[in-house]
């Protein structure tokens, strides 16, 4: 999606154009942690679609799986700020991404992947996109890839009962679940992180990382269960922090095969991302995350 982020304290409304979208943020985060990455989506045959494709290429992301739909538009959103934090306004109903269906998937791209990452938001934008996600999971599992899934619940797009049924069905086919605490409370009716972790492990994934924002991360790989404390930062904007966690976690997990180490690393990447405005613009690169972790270790 194209992002328009309000400039705080401007004398009149002023927006800076950037890039966003949950899975786009995640794939950018993975690429900035030096993982090889490719993306599957659709953009419009318009200037914003061109801008997104150029942006992903600059990040080193393979865009072979990015479709371009004539007659459709590229989705956009606006971010404004007030005393309660940030607010979003979306222009995405009928967008190119929402028109994707299972036949639009670049199966050869999925076949080459070690991990396929998806989200509930991708399934919420349309019924055909929902079906495309399930088909992508089938292809990935047949190819021997791991499947990662972020709940990313948006109740403005679908009712809770449907969201719960679809999201949890997808997670039953996933190897890695990356729910946020806010989402999980709504989806499960549970409130305690320990119980939520148990619930998602019971659905089938062998690895669950529960993102708890300012409370840190709770991670379990089936044998080792750790609660990772938040790191001290002067946060100004949490836009895309959970997506940054996803991409950084998956990249580091591929690098180390250590879920706890990956969660610590991703916790730091997400914390750093909150110190800058914007979604993609705030995502740190590996050297900055490593420097931040080293600084935190010195201060402990």
PyMOL commands that set and color helices and strands:
alter all, ss='L'
color gray80, all
select helices_A, chain A and resi 22-32+47-58+97-99+102-104+107-111+120-124+127-143+160-172+181-188+193-202+213-215+241-256+259-273+280-282+286-299
alter helices_A, ss='H'
color red, helices_A
select strands_A, chain A and resi 2-6+15-19+37-44+61-69+76-82+85-91+115-119+146-150+176-177+207-211+217-220+225-228
alter strands_A, ss='S'
color yellow, strands_A
deselect
rebuild
show_as cartoon
